[in-house]
Amino acid sequence: VQLQASGGGLVQAGGSLKLSCAASRRTFSNNAVGWFRQAPGKEREFVATISWSGSRTQYADSVKGRFTIFRDNAKNTVYLQMNSLKPEDAAVYYCASARGSSGSSYSKDYNFWGQGTQVTVSS
C-alpha cells in the first residue's frame, strides 16, 4: 500500500484546510487510517483515526470539535478537514494505514505511512 498525503499549505489562524490521503491499492478499504503530525523538535503525535467502514472515529483532545476525519473507499481516499486552525496545529501531517480495521491512536499499530504534507498556520 502506498499513501500520498496532500492538501497542506499556509493558512491564517482561524482558517481551514482539507488534507487528503490517497492509497494506491484497493486493500485500503479494509484498513483503518490515521492522521498523525510532527512539529519541529517534537515527537509525532496522534491526530485522528477512522475505521475501515467509517463508522468509528477518534480524535486527539487538542483537535476535537475542530477537525473531522472521513473517507471515501470508492476513491481510496481519507480526508482530514481542519477548521479553526491555530498556530499550534502547524506541523507535517502524515497519514498511515493501520494493520487492523478499527483504528488506533498508537503509531505502532500502523504499518504504511505517507510522505507527509506541511501545514503552516500564521498568527
N, C-alpha and C positions, 0 to 999 in steps of 0.2 A: 504494500500500500504506500503510495506516495501522496503527501499532503502539500497543498500550496495555499499559504495564507496570503491574503491581500486586503487592501482597503485602508491601511494605515495612512497617516498623514499628519499635518499640522492643523490644529483647531484651537480656537479660543476657549477659555474656561466657560463652562455653561453650554458649550456646543455639543454636537453629536457626530458620531462616526459609526459606520457599519462595516464590520470585518467579515470576510468570507474565508471559508476553508474548504477547498475543493479537493476531492480524492480522485485518484486515477483508476480505481477499481471498484466494482460493484460490491465487493465484500465490505465496504464502508457501511452499508446499510445494516449490517449485523452487529456493529460495534458502537459502544458509547463513544462520544467525542468530548474532549475537554479543551478549554482555553486556559492558558497559563500566561504569566507575564513576568518579565525580569527588568528591573530598573538598574541603572549603573551602580555598582557597589553593593547591590542587594541580591539575595537569593531569589530563585524563581519561586513564584507563588501561584497558588490556585486562584482562578477567577470564576469559572463556571463549567458545568458539565451537563450533558444531555444524554439520556438513554437512547438506545438504537431506535426505539419506536417513537421517541419524542415525548412520551407520556411523563417522564420523570426528569426534573431539572434540579440543580443545586447551585447555589451561588455563595461566593465569599461574602462575609458580612459587609465588607467595605464597598461592595458594588450592588448589594441587594436593593432593589427598588429603582435602580438607575440603568442596569444592564439587563438585556434579555437575550437568552440563547435559544435558537430554534434551528430546525433542519428541514431540508427538502431531500429526501432519499432518492427521489426520481432524478434529481440533478447531482446526487452525490456531494451535496454541499451543506455545510453547517455555517450558521451566521451568528455573529455577536453584535447586537445593536447596543450601542453605548450612548446614553443620553446624560445630560448634566455633567459633562466631563470636568474633572478637577485636575489641577497641576499634578497632584499625587498619582493620577492614573497614567501618567507618562511612563512608557516602558516599551520594550519589544514584546509583542504579543505572539505567542505560539499556540498553534492548535495541535492536538495529538489524538490519536486513535487508541482506545483502550483495548485491553485484552478481552474484557468481558462486555456485556451488553447493558449493564445497569448504570454505569458511571461511577466515578470516584474522584475524590479531591486530592488523592495522593499521586504524585508524578510517577512513582514506581509501578503503578498499575497501567501505565501507558507504554506501548512498545513502538509506536511510529510517531514521529514528530515532523512537523513542517519547519520551514526555514525561518519563520518569524517575520513580522511586519511591524515597523516602527510607528508608535503613536506619540505625538508630541502635543502637549497642552500648554498654551501660553496663558499667563495670568493677566 
